[in-house]
Amino acid sequence: MAPFKVNLASGLAVASYMIYRYPKTTWPVLKYLAYIGSTVVGLTAAGLWYYQQSMLYPASFPEGSRRDVPNPYEVFGMPYTEVTLTTPDKVSLAAYFIPARPPFEAKSLLALRSAAKAKLGVRGNNEKEVIDPAIAEGKLGKDGEDYAKSRPTVIMYHANAGNMGHRLPLARVFWESIGCNVFMLSYRGYGKSEGTPSEKGLRIDAQTALDYVRQHPLLSKTKVIVYGQSIGGCVSVDVASRNGDKVDAVIIENAPFSLKSLIPFVMPLAGPFLHIPFLLSEKWDAQLSVPSIPPQTPFLALVGGKDEIVHSTQMPMYKKLREKAGGKITWKLFPNGQHNDTYAQPGYWQAVKDFIEEEVTKGEKK
């Protein structure tokens, strides 16, 4: 801060001297510079206010994300149910429910699907596969229902680009390797869901998904884990803070602590405007939500050491605030993890599995 004060003082001194010695030429130059500066300031402030939602929620990226949503059976052979949620504000959301299967059955289903896809590929033509919805859904039977009821349920809140279908590789690990029920949704304005994304809207969507799980005949009494990457981590923390008795564990990866603290690193010119309340409609402020998560709720933080988007100051603030409140937190740092590949780092899924087995299921067999 001291160098800034010195430079500012020096600049004012130079400007004063130039006005005194060369008033006719200096004043026009200073007026021009002031005009340029005020224009830049005005455009930055206007851009922050007008474009923040479209920048924060790029629902159409990558191309085709609003049209093409892969499904669990088509991609991996995971039997699933397609669900349409209706939020309290009457927005329809697309979602998938993938019930847990015993390990041997899960592996068999994946192998069968892989073989079917390979057989189709050998035909050497552009024939489109026709999938029977009854096969894709896969009836559970009594034993299958009992198994699903005995396993934890992961609600996946996705990051700010793409749709739920792009997170199927993650869902597969939860389903196949850890034996979880998986419930995933596309937020409003994403994938085939209606509406326009906003912080207020995503909070409603998250609550609607949790309420659905807690009222589902197979899932209502299961342990519920909320899992989110990037902005999905913010969503997970927020919904957990408002549902202490309904959420049994929280897992977040590379999540911003708040947009106010993150924006200066991403948009330096916007920093000075963050203190003007109405300019920042999207806040996602963990300072307000983390203290409301019960201290006994297991909390796993997965951190990419080379995250190029969420600044290195962000995730440690979750840890500091959680510990300050006397809450449980498990911290896992992956030194080479970047923002979009931390989940692929060695040890990531083992850390997730260990956390669920030690903190949620507590040694129960799959």
C-alpha positions, 0 to 999 in steps of 0.5 A: 500500500505504501508504494501506491501512496508514494506513486500517487503523491509523486503523480499529483506533484508532477501534474501540479508542476506541469499545470503551473509551468505549461497551463495551456498545453497541460490542461487539455491533456489532463482533461483528455486523460480524465475522459479516457479514464472515466470512460474505462471506469464506466464501461468496467462498472457497466460490464460487471453489472450487465454481463456478470450472469452470462460470464459466471454461467456460460450454459451454452459452453461447450457448443451444443450443451443446451441441446446434447445431454448424454445419458448414463445408460448410453454412455456407460450402461448405468441403468437410470431414471430420467426425472423432471423436477418442478421448482417452487417458482415453476421451473422444470429441471432435467435430472437423472437418478442412478440407483446403486447396484452391488459391485458385481452387478455394476461391473457386469452392466458396464461390461455388457454395455461396453460390448454392445457399443463395440459390436455396433462399431464393428458394423462399419456404418452410421446406423443409430442405436435404438435403446429400449427405455425399459432396458436403460431404466433396469428394474431393481427388484426387491433385493436391488431396492434393499441394496439402494436403500442401504447405500449413501446418496450423492447429489452432484451439483455441477460446475458453471459450464456444460450440463449434468451429462458431462459429469457422467464419468464422475457419476460412474466412479461414485456408482461403480467404485464407491457403491453410491446412489447418484442424483444429478441435475442440470441447473435452470438454463443448463442442458434441457432445463428451463429458465435462466441461471442466477444465484437465487435460481441455483439455490432454489434448484439445489433445494428442490433436488435435495427435497426430492431425494429426501422424499424419494421412497428408496432414498429418503433414509439414506445418508446424503452427500452433496458434491460440487466442483467450482461453482457447484461447490458454492451451491453444495455449501449453501444448500448444506448450510440451510439443511443441517438435518438433511445433509450428512456430508459435504465434498467440494472441489476448487470452489470460490470462497466468494465472488467478491474475493475472487473477482479482483484476481480474474478482473483486476479493473473491477476490484474498486467497484465491488464495494458498490452493493448493487453492482454485484448481484451474484455473491456466493459468499461462503462467509455467510454459509459455512458457519451455518453448517453443523460442526459435526457434519463431515466436510472434505475439501479437494484442492488443485495446487495449480488451479489457474481460475480459482485463486490459491487464496480461496479454498484455504479460507474455507478451511480457516473459517470451518476450523474457526467454527470448530467444524470438521474438515478433511483437507486434500491437496493435489499439487499438480491439479488444475481447475478442470483436471483435479478430479483426474489427479492420482489419489483423488478418488481414493481420498473421496472413497476413504472419506465416505467410508470413514466419515459417512458409511463408517465401515459398512460393507458395500 
